[in-house]
Amino acid sequence: MILVLASFAAGVQNALAGGGSFLTFPALLVAGLDPRAANIASTIALFPGQVTTGLAGRKNVAGAEGLSFRMLFWISLIGGALGAVLLLVTPVSVFTRLVPFLVLFATVVFAWGSFFRKPADNGTNPSLDRRVAVFMQFCIAIYGGYFGGGIGILMLAALTAAGLGVRTAGATKNVLAAVMNASAVLIFLVEARVLPWLQIACVAVPAIFGGQIGAHLLHRINENVLRIAIVCIGVALTIGLFVTS
């Protein structure tokens, strides 16, 4: 029951701001999986929900100024594959130590872009150079394939800084999260020797339903409320990560 509830909440959270794997990962550990298996199982199980959530918000998907969605797509696909390969050949412990700092940085950047930038620059004029935005998305994609916790917060920070409005950035990051995990999931399915399919199913089904509710809220919730909610999620994730790391 804990695994099902955590997975449903993860689906909602992924649609709104990301970070759902921080709910499913510990729940899978409690279910008896080792950390490496839990990480791989979480990625595979959340992928169907990411696909359905991305499809639900596809009308709001867009690229940034000077940075087409097609380019973001290929950057995310290639980066996700590289991250998955890194996960299979290197220990995860070193990279996970960086996660609290990455999420903290992303939350601060998003909060600044949402509430402290000058009105003329907010949501329309990019504060990131195109090349910097490409590099950031590529790094996020590698991280997404490697561990993935908090990629939604990181992408929201990068996409809003690149000039997208928060609602458009939310829909776009949902699709890009599915894209980068598509390559990672394919590699895991091919290379992983044994997969815990029962636990994967227990995560995947509730996450799909949660993602649909989250996508519904993303399109209808007041934008200022959405900004505040995203920052609160980022703060909560950061505190939780520092406490547990």
C-alpha positions, 0 to 999 in steps of 0.5 A: 500500500505504501508503494502504491500511494507513493507512486500515485503521489510521484505521478502527480509531483512529476507532472507539476514540478518533477522529483517523483523518483524521490518518493518511489526510490525510498519506497522501493528500498522499503519493498526490499530492493537494493539501491541500484535495483531500486533506481533502475526499477523506479526509472522504468516504472515511472516512464509510462506515466511520463509518456502519458503526462507528456501527451496530455500536455503536448499542446503547450510544448514549445522550444525557447527563443533560438532553441527549437524543441527538436534540438531539445528532443535530441539533446535529451535523448542522447544525454539520457542514453549516456547517463544510463550507460554511466549508471551501469558502469560506475557506482551511484554513491558519488553522484547522489552526494551532489543531488541536494546541491543540484536541487537547491541550486535549481530551486533558487534559480527558479525562484529568482526567475519567477519572483525577483527578475524585472517584469520585462524579463519574466517569462519572455526574454531569455536570461540564458545564452542559447549555447548555455541552455543547450549545455545545461539541458545536455547535463540535465539529460545525462543526470536524468539517465543516471539517477533522475531525482529532481530533473523536473526542478532542474529543467524548469529552472533552465527552460524558464531562464531560457525564456519559456513561461512557467506553464509552457516550461512545465509541459515541455519538461514533462515531454523531455523527461519522457524523452531522456528516460526513453533511451535510459529505459531501453538500455536498462531493459537490454543490459539489466540481467534481472528486473523486479517486474512485480514492484515495477508494475506496482509503481507504474500503474498508480503513477500513470493515474497520478500523472494525469491528475497532475497534468490536469492541475498544471493546465488549470491552476493559477500560475502564481500558485503554480510558481509558489508550489514549485518552489515549495516542492524544491525546498522540501526536496532539498531539505529531505535530501540533505537530511537523508544524504 
